[in-house]
Amino acid sequence: MKCKYFIALIPSEPVFSETEKIKLEISQKYDNKSSLRSPSHITLHMPFEIKQEKEEGLIKTLSEFKFSSSFDVQLKNFGCFEPKVIFINVVKNETLIILQKELVFHVKSTLNIFNQYEDKRGFHPHLTVAFRDLKKENFYLAYKEYQTKSFEASFSIRSFFLLKHDGKRWHPFKEFVF
């Protein structure tokens, strides 16, 4: 049996709860449930599937990944990928870009997972608050409201998470501290 995973950063408290509250508000007001099926996060490696019997090797490989040090991430205001995705912007951060690049290379070179395509736009870190099942008309209504709202927060990154899908939603499965 194959299992689905992805790799992400999960904000610490109180930022985690603040972003979960925003996701819930948008869900209730604009009929968007998909964002509630995963914890607030910044994706480092997009979802992939591997056989369940290879899970132990995946965990071992990720635990062998070393990164230089912890760093801070700043979130500021809202952005979108028209016409489906609304997110909280991540302020440009070279350390985050290096972490993502090194982690993707590590996964690709040690596990032969090649689904992390090279997007022509490059890595665009963000924290999604609405997507997928957000209808186009609700997207425009929600984004009209949120594009003028201010949001600022920061949190320290000392680890990344492997998330696993249980058939209905994503859950933090294993944390890997730097």
N, C-alpha and C positions, 0 to 999 in steps of 0.2 A: 504494500500500500504506500502511495506517495502522500507526503505531508507538505503543506505550504508554510513558508517562512519568509520573513524579511528582516532587515537590520535597520535599527533606528536609534535616535536619541530621544529620551523621554525627559521632559522638564521635571525638575524637583519642585517640591511645594514651596511657596504657595502658587507658583506659576501653573503647575499642572491643574490644580482646581480652578483657577481663573479661566484657563483655556477650555476646560471641560464645561464650564458654565456657559461660555459663549457658544460652544457647539450645541448644547442643550437648548439655549434660547433660539438659535437659528432653526434647529430641528422642529421645535414646537410652533414657531411662528411661520415658517416657510416650508413645512412638510418635507424635511430632509432627514432620513433615518440612517443613511449609510455612514455618515461621519461618526455616529455613536457606536459603530461596530469595531472601533479600534481606539486605544488610548491616545491622547494628544501626543504627537511625536513629530520629529523631523526625519524623514527617510534618508538613510545613507546608502542602502542597497535595495532596489525594488524587489517585490515578491518573486520567489522561485520555489520550485518543487524538487524534493529529493525523496528517495525511498526511506521509509521509517527506519530500516535497519542501518542506514548511513547517518542517522542523527547523532550518534555518539562521536563519529568522526568529524562531523560538522562542529560540534561543541568543542572538541579537542583543537581543531584548526583555529577556531575563533579565539580560544583561550591562549593560543600561541601568538596571536597578533599583538604587537607592542606599539604603543604610541608614546611620544615624548613626554607629554604632561597634560594636566588638566587646563581648561581654559573657560572663559565666559562667553555666553551667547546672549545677544540682545535681540529682543523682539520689538517691532515698532509698526503700529498701524496695520492696515489691511490692504491686500492686493487680490488679483484674480487671474485666472486663466479662463477667458470668455469661451463659452457661455455656461460652464458647469461648476467651476471650482472657485471657492472663496477661501483665502488663507490669511494668516498673520505673517507679515514680512519678517524675515530674519535679516538683521543688519549685516552687511558684507563683512566677512570674517575669514581672513586667509588661513588661519589655523583649522577652521572647520572644512574649508575646501581641501586642504592637504590631508586631513583625516579621511574624508570621503574617498579621495583618490587612492590613497594608500590601502584603505580597507577593501575597496572594490578590486584593486590589483591583487591583494592577498587572497581574496575569495576566488578570483578567476584563476590565478596561478596554482593554488593548492587544491582546489576542489573542482576545477574545470567547469565552473558555472559561468556561462557566457551570456546570460540574458540581460545583463546590464548594458543596454545599448548606449552608444555615444550620441547623445542628443546634440543637434547642431546648436542649441541654445546653451549647452553646457549644464553643469550642476546648478540648480536654482533652489537653494534651501528655503523651505517655507513650512509652516505648520497649518495644515488644512483644517478648516472649520466647517466646510460644506462642500459636497461634491456628488458625483455619480447620479443619484436619484433626485437631485435638485432640478425641477422642471425649469425650462428656459425662462418663462415669465416670472417664476419665483426667484430665479437667479438675479434677474435685473432689479426686482424689488428689494431683495436682500442686499445686493451690492450697492444700490443707491443709498441704503441706510448705513451700511458699514464703511463705505469708502470715506465718509466724513467723520466717523468716530475715531477717537484717539485711543491707542492702547500701547503701553510701554511696560516692558518687564525684562529682567535679565536673570540668568541662572548659570551655575557652574556645571561644566561637563567634566566628569571624572570617569565615565563609563559609557558603554553603548549596550543595547539590548538586542537579543534575538527574540523576535515575536513569532508565535505559532498560531495558525488558524485551526479552530476546533470544528469547522463546518458551518459556524454561524457568525463568529467574530474572532478578532485577533486578541491575543493575550501576551503580555511579557512572559517569556518562557525561561530565559537565562540572561543574567547581567554579567558583563565582562568589564572589570575595572582596569583602568590603564595602569 
